[in-house]
Amino acid sequence: MTTDVHQLDDGAWISVNDSREVNVSDLWLLAQTDFCGCELTDFLAEGFVKVGVDYPNIEARIAGQCIACGESGVTDWLTVGRVVDPDSGEFYGVVHESVHFPGKHAADGDSE
């Protein structure tokens, strides 16, 4: 079974297999990022810019800003959840309050 991933409502939601799964406006704690000069970035997500699948991960680049220093921009790829069973398409979102490490997305040819 393939995994169908889309942005909905002008980047406010990510749909996985025709189900709204991830919404914008969450606060993400980002580490090891060039987004801003803060040691840990308290990132307020304002909109999904790009979404993709790097199976089993569902990933997104997210526009937003650091609430500590005010820097705004777009993150590298962040894992927003996983499809754990390709047959059922069952999706599990990540815990936003955990520390996340943005990176490159292999499907874009941006991998290291």
Contacts in CASP RR format, 6 or more apart in sequence:
PFRMAT RR
TARGET T0000
AUTHOR 0000-0000-0000
METHOD contacts of the structure
MODEL  1
MTTDVHQLDDGAWISVNDSREVNVSDLWLLAQTDFCGCELTDFLAEGFVK
VGVDYPNIEARIAGQCIACGESGVTDWLTVGRVVDPDSGEFYGVVHESVH
FPGKHAADGDSE
1 86 0 8 1.000
1 87 0 8 1.000
1 89 0 8 1.000
3 16 0 8 1.000
3 17 0 8 1.000
3 53 0 8 1.000
3 55 0 8 1.000
3 58 0 8 1.000
3 83 0 8 1.000
3 86 0 8 1.000
3 89 0 8 1.000
4 15 0 8 1.000
4 16 0 8 1.000
4 17 0 8 1.000
4 18 0 8 1.000
5 14 0 8 1.000
5 15 0 8 1.000
5 16 0 8 1.000
5 51 0 8 1.000
5 52 0 8 1.000
5 53 0 8 1.000
5 58 0 8 1.000
6 14 0 8 1.000
6 15 0 8 1.000
6 51 0 8 1.000
7 13 0 8 1.000
7 14 0 8 1.000
7 15 0 8 1.000
7 48 0 8 1.000
7 51 0 8 1.000
8 14 0 8 1.000
8 15 0 8 1.000
8 20 0 8 1.000
11 24 0 8 1.000
11 47 0 8 1.000
11 48 0 8 1.000
11 49 0 8 1.000
12 23 0 8 1.000
12 24 0 8 1.000
12 47 0 8 1.000
12 48 0 8 1.000
13 20 0 8 1.000
13 21 0 8 1.000
13 22 0 8 1.000
13 23 0 8 1.000
13 24 0 8 1.000
13 48 0 8 1.000
14 20 0 8 1.000
14 21 0 8 1.000
14 22 0 8 1.000
14 23 0 8 1.000
14 48 0 8 1.000
14 51 0 8 1.000
14 58 0 8 1.000
14 60 0 8 1.000
14 80 0 8 1.000
15 21 0 8 1.000
16 22 0 8 1.000
16 58 0 8 1.000
16 83 0 8 1.000
16 89 0 8 1.000
16 91 0 8 1.000
17 83 0 8 1.000
17 89 0 8 1.000
17 91 0 8 1.000
19 91 0 8 1.000
21 58 0 8 1.000
21 81 0 8 1.000
21 91 0 8 1.000
21 93 0 8 1.000
22 48 0 8 1.000
22 58 0 8 1.000
22 60 0 8 1.000
22 80 0 8 1.000
22 81 0 8 1.000
22 93 0 8 1.000
24 45 0 8 1.000
24 46 0 8 1.000
24 47 0 8 1.000
24 48 0 8 1.000
24 62 0 8 1.000
25 44 0 8 1.000
25 45 0 8 1.000
25 46 0 8 1.000
26 45 0 8 1.000
26 96 0 8 1.000
27 42 0 8 1.000
27 43 0 8 1.000
27 44 0 8 1.000
27 45 0 8 1.000
27 67 0 8 1.000
27 96 0 8 1.000
27 97 0 8 1.000
28 41 0 8 1.000
28 43 0 8 1.000
28 45 0 8 1.000
28 62 0 8 1.000
28 78 0 8 1.000
28 96 0 8 1.000
28 100 0 8 1.000
29 40 0 8 1.000
29 41 0 8 1.000
29 42 0 8 1.000
29 43 0 8 1.000
29 97 0 8 1.000
29 98 0 8 1.000
29 99 0 8 1.000
29 100 0 8 1.000
30 40 0 8 1.000
30 41 0 8 1.000
30 43 0 8 1.000
30 75 0 8 1.000
30 78 0 8 1.000
30 99 0 8 1.000
30 100 0 8 1.000
30 101 0 8 1.000
30 102 0 8 1.000
31 40 0 8 1.000
31 41 0 8 1.000
31 99 0 8 1.000
31 100 0 8 1.000
31 101 0 8 1.000
32 101 0 8 1.000
32 102 0 8 1.000
33 41 0 8 1.000
33 75 0 8 1.000
33 76 0 8 1.000
33 101 0 8 1.000
33 102 0 8 1.000
35 41 0 8 1.000
35 43 0 8 1.000
35 66 0 8 1.000
35 71 0 8 1.000
35 73 0 8 1.000
35 75 0 8 1.000
35 102 0 8 1.000
36 66 0 8 1.000
36 68 0 8 1.000
36 69 0 8 1.000
36 70 0 8 1.000
36 71 0 8 1.000
37 69 0 8 1.000
37 71 0 8 1.000
38 66 0 8 1.000
38 68 0 8 1.000
38 69 0 8 1.000
38 71 0 8 1.000
40 99 0 8 1.000
41 66 0 8 1.000
41 68 0 8 1.000
42 66 0 8 1.000
42 67 0 8 1.000
42 68 0 8 1.000
43 62 0 8 1.000
43 64 0 8 1.000
43 65 0 8 1.000
43 66 0 8 1.000
43 67 0 8 1.000
43 75 0 8 1.000
44 64 0 8 1.000
44 65 0 8 1.000
44 66 0 8 1.000
44 67 0 8 1.000
45 62 0 8 1.000
45 63 0 8 1.000
45 64 0 8 1.000
46 62 0 8 1.000
46 63 0 8 1.000
46 64 0 8 1.000
46 65 0 8 1.000
47 62 0 8 1.000
47 63 0 8 1.000
47 64 0 8 1.000
48 60 0 8 1.000
48 61 0 8 1.000
48 62 0 8 1.000
48 63 0 8 1.000
49 60 0 8 1.000
49 61 0 8 1.000
49 62 0 8 1.000
49 63 0 8 1.000
49 74 0 8 1.000
50 60 0 8 1.000
50 61 0 8 1.000
51 58 0 8 1.000
51 59 0 8 1.000
51 60 0 8 1.000
52 58 0 8 1.000
52 59 0 8 1.000
52 60 0 8 1.000
52 105 0 8 1.000
52 107 0 8 1.000
53 59 0 8 1.000
53 83 0 8 1.000
53 107 0 8 1.000
54 77 0 8 1.000
54 105 0 8 1.000
54 106 0 8 1.000
54 107 0 8 1.000
55 83 0 8 1.000
55 86 0 8 1.000
56 82 0 8 1.000
56 83 0 8 1.000
56 84 0 8 1.000
56 86 0 8 1.000
57 79 0 8 1.000
57 81 0 8 1.000
57 82 0 8 1.000
58 79 0 8 1.000
58 80 0 8 1.000
58 81 0 8 1.000
58 82 0 8 1.000
58 83 0 8 1.000
58 91 0 8 1.000
59 77 0 8 1.000
59 78 0 8 1.000
59 79 0 8 1.000
59 80 0 8 1.000
59 105 0 8 1.000
60 77 0 8 1.000
60 78 0 8 1.000
60 80 0 8 1.000
61 74 0 8 1.000
61 75 0 8 1.000
61 76 0 8 1.000
61 77 0 8 1.000
61 78 0 8 1.000
62 74 0 8 1.000
62 75 0 8 1.000
62 78 0 8 1.000
63 72 0 8 1.000
63 73 0 8 1.000
63 74 0 8 1.000
64 72 0 8 1.000
64 73 0 8 1.000
64 74 0 8 1.000
64 75 0 8 1.000
65 71 0 8 1.000
65 72 0 8 1.000
65 73 0 8 1.000
66 72 0 8 1.000
75 102 0 8 1.000
76 102 0 8 1.000
76 103 0 8 1.000
76 104 0 8 1.000
76 105 0 8 1.000
77 102 0 8 1.000
77 103 0 8 1.000
77 104 0 8 1.000
77 105 0 8 1.000
77 108 0 8 1.000
77 110 0 8 1.000
78 100 0 8 1.000
78 102 0 8 1.000
78 103 0 8 1.000
79 94 0 8 1.000
79 100 0 8 1.000
80 93 0 8 1.000
80 94 0 8 1.000
81 91 0 8 1.000
81 92 0 8 1.000
81 93 0 8 1.000
81 94 0 8 1.000
82 91 0 8 1.000
82 92 0 8 1.000
82 93 0 8 1.000
82 94 0 8 1.000
83 89 0 8 1.000
83 90 0 8 1.000
83 91 0 8 1.000
84 90 0 8 1.000
84 91 0 8 1.000
84 92 0 8 1.000
94 100 0 8 1.000
104 110 0 8 1.000
104 111 0 8 1.000
104 112 0 8 1.000
105 111 0 8 1.000
END
